[in-house]
Amino acid sequence: MQQERLCVVLGFLLALSISVAGAWANELPAPPLAQEDVVFIEMDVNKHEVYQGEPILLKMHLWRFKNRRIASGPYRGGIIVNPTTESFYVRDLEPETYEVMRGPWIYDVTVTHKLLYPTRSGDLQIGQWHWEGIALINRQSITEREKLYYKLDEGPIDIKVRELPDPAPGFTGAVGKFEVSSSSRIMESVTRGVPIEFDVTVSGWGNPESIGAPEFPELDWASVSDPSASVHFDENNDGAAPQVAKTFTYTLTPHKDGAARVPAFHFVYFSPEKGGYVRKLIGPVGPNVP
């Protein structure tokens, strides 16, 4: 009896004459609309095999059939359990909403993004996502509202994590793909006791928590402080993993007047793409340095 009533409800939805594109607009019959077509969830990742510390983009999609006679979403008392992420460092990103056609039907899609960074090697797992919700269908009036309840599950997802090779000299923990730039106010000469800031910015794709400061060279004309750090994210990247920029600011305090020069040094990171360590040159900086 319940199944018969559901068929009547869904058959009524088809009678609403949904606008479709392509072949469906040429009056071809639309396929039957089942309850699982009204609301459903999907979960995916951009990588299933990574190195320790390599970023993984997790996307959780909630699909809701778009129609003026249907209201759908979570309900009071419904249980929503996000996937477990043990042994991952997690950063939540801004959710995304859009409208899209899938087959002959139009959906409102809400996507939750998470960046996951595995903190150890081995076989890891992103747990199951559980979502409970409801679809309210108005047939002719509010008194004829039908209810469809949902208990949906996606996952788990297995992730294989490879161990990093023995660290190269100067490696401070960064894993990903990066570029490095530097800036300072070092002029032709410096004044004893007047501090100078020297910035090193590491930008690209990777866990900002694991990007360590490059080791600054020793100077015979100044003392060098431990750097402060600031982080900026750029999430306007067409749904891909956002870029990160981490700036280290060193304070150089001259202990004598005269010419000042910072010799070349390096930022070292592990590149999963290359399967090895990469050294990025910083400097030299000072008078007569091109």
N, C-alpha and C positions, 0 to 999 in steps of 0.2 A: 504493500500500500504506500509506504514511504517512497519507494523507488518510482511508483507511478506518479505521485505528486511532484517529485523532483523533475520527471520528464515533462510534466505539464508546465512547470515553472520555467524550465530551460527552453521549452518550445515557444513559450510566450516571448522570451527574450529574442529569439530569432525573428519573430514577427515584428520587431521594432524597426526593421529595415536599416541595419547598420551600413554606413557609408564605407565602401572599400575601394581599393585601387586595382588597376590592371584588369585581369580576367574576371575578377569578382564584380567589377563595375559593368561588365557586359551581360549581366543578368544570369550568370551561372549560379547554380544553387550553392549556398555556403554549406560546409560540412556541419554535422551536428555539434552543438555546444554542450560539452559535458561539464560537470561540477568542477573537475580539476582544471578546466580552462578558465574559470572565472577568477580564481586566486591561486597562485603557486609561487614557490621560491626556488632559487638556484644559487649555488655557491661554487666559486672557482678560484684558482690561483694562476699566476703567470709562469710559475716554475715549480717543478716537482723534484728536481735534483739541484742542490746548491752547495756552495762552500759555507763553512761556519762564518756567520756575520754577514752573509750576502743577503740583500733585501728581497723579500717576497711580497707581492701585492695580492692581498686577499680581497675579493669582491663578493658581497652578499646582496642578491637581487630579490626584491619583492615585486611581483607582477600582479597588477590588479586590472581586471577588465573594465574598460572605460565606457560608461553608458549613463545617461541622465537618470535612469530608473534604478541604478544600483549604487549603493554606498558600501564600501568594504574597508576593513582594517582590523586592528586588534580590538578586543573588548575587555570590559572590566572583569577581572577574574581569569582571563586568558593568560597562559604561561608562555613567556618568551625566554629561551635560554641561549645565550650566545655561545659560539664554539669555544672550547677550552684551548689555551695556547701555552701550555706548560713548556718550558725550555725555549721560549721565544721572548725577545724584547719587543713590545708592541707599541706602535704609535697610531692613534686614531686620526683619520683624515676627515675632511668635511664631506658630509653625505651629498649625493647627487640625485636629482629628480629630472625625469624627462618623459615625453610621450613618444611612443613608437608603435608601428604596425608590425604584427607578427601573424603571418598567414592572412586570413581575412579580417582579423580583429585588431582594434586599437587598445593599447594598454598604457596605464600610468605605471612607471617603473621607479622605484626608490632603491638606490644602490648605496650600501654602506662600505666604505673602504678602510682597510687596515694595512699598515706596513708591519711585516713581521721580520725580525732578525734572529735567526737561530743562535743560541748562546753556547751550544755544544754540538759535537759531531755525533753521527749515528742515525738510527731510524726514529724520526719524530712523527708526531701526528697532530693535525688540527682537528679538534673535536667536532662532534655533531652540532648542528644548528637546529633548534626546535622553535617553531613558531605556531601560535594559536590565534585564530581570528575568526571573523564572521563576514558574510556578505548579506546585506539586506536588500531585497528585491521588491520594489513597489509595482504591483500589477496594474491597478487602476486608481487606487486610493491608499491612504496610509493604513486603512483598516484591513487591506488585503496584502500586507507586507509578508513576504516569505523570508525565512532565515536559513542560510547555509553555513554550517560550522566547519572549521578547518583545524586539523592537527597535522602539521607538516614537518618533515625532517629532511635535512640535507647533510651530507658528509657521513663519516669523517673523511679527511684527506691525508694521505700518507706523504711525508716529505723525507727524502734521503739527503743527509747532510755530510759532506766530505770534510775531513780535517785539513787545516792549512798546513802547508809544508813548513819546515824549520824557518824561523823568521830571518829576514835579511837584516844587515846592520842598519840601524836608524828606523826600523819599523816600529810604529807606536800604536798599532791596532786597527787602522782604517782598512775597510774592505769594500770595494765597489769600483767606481770609475770617477776620477777626479782631475781637475785642473787646479793650478796654484798660481797666485799672483801676490805681489808685495808692493808696499808703498811706505814712504817715510819722508821726514822733513830734514834729512841730513843735507846740509849745505857744504860749501867749500871748506868752511871751518866751523868749529863748535866752541862753545863757551863753557868753561869749567863750572859744574854744578847746575847747569840748565838742562833739564831732562828733554829727551827727544823720543817720540813714539815711532815704533816700527811695526807695521801691520803685515801679517801673512794671512791671506784668505784662501781656504780650501773649499772648492765648490764642485758639486757633481751629485752622484747617487750613492748613498750609503748611510749607515747609522751615525748620526752626529755624536752620540754618546761614545762611540769607539774611535772617533777621529782625535788622535792625540797631537799635542803641539810638537812641531819639529824641533830638534835640538839646535839651539842658537849657538853660533860659534863664539869662542872666547875672544874678547877684544882687549888690546893693550892700552886703549885710551878711555874706556868706560866700563862701568859695571852694568850688568843686565839683570832686570827683575824677572821673576816667573811671570808668564803671560796671563792676562785676563782673556776670557773667551766670550763671544756672542754668536748666536745662531739665528739664521733666517731661512724660512722655507718658502719655496715657490710652488704652489699647488695648481697653478693654471697651466696644466701640462696635458690637456686632452684626455683625462682619465688615466694617464700613466702614473708611475711612481713619481712623486714630486722631487725636484732638485733641492739640495740643501747647500747653504753657504755658511761656513764656520770661520770666523775671523779671530786670530790670536794677536793680541796687542802687547808687544814687549816695550818696556820703558828702559831706555839707555841713558845713564847718568854719567856724563864726561867727568873725569877727574883731572883733566888738563885741557888747556886751550890748544887750538891748532887744527890740522887736517883730520878728517874722520873718514873711515872706510869700513864697510862690513863685507867680509869675504863671502864667497859663494858657499851655500850649504844646501841640503836636500830635504824634501818631504818624501817619505817612502810609504807606499800602500800596496795592498794585495789586489790584483786584478783577476776576478773570476773569469773574465772573458779571455785573458791571456794565459791563465793558469799559473801565474808567477808574480813576482814583485816588480813594481815600477818605481823608478827614482825620478822625481821632478826637481829641476834645478831652481834655486832661489838666489837671486843676486848674481854677481857682486853689486854693491851699491856704494856710491861715493864719488868724489871729484874725479874727472877724467875717465869715468866708467861709461861706456856707450849704452 
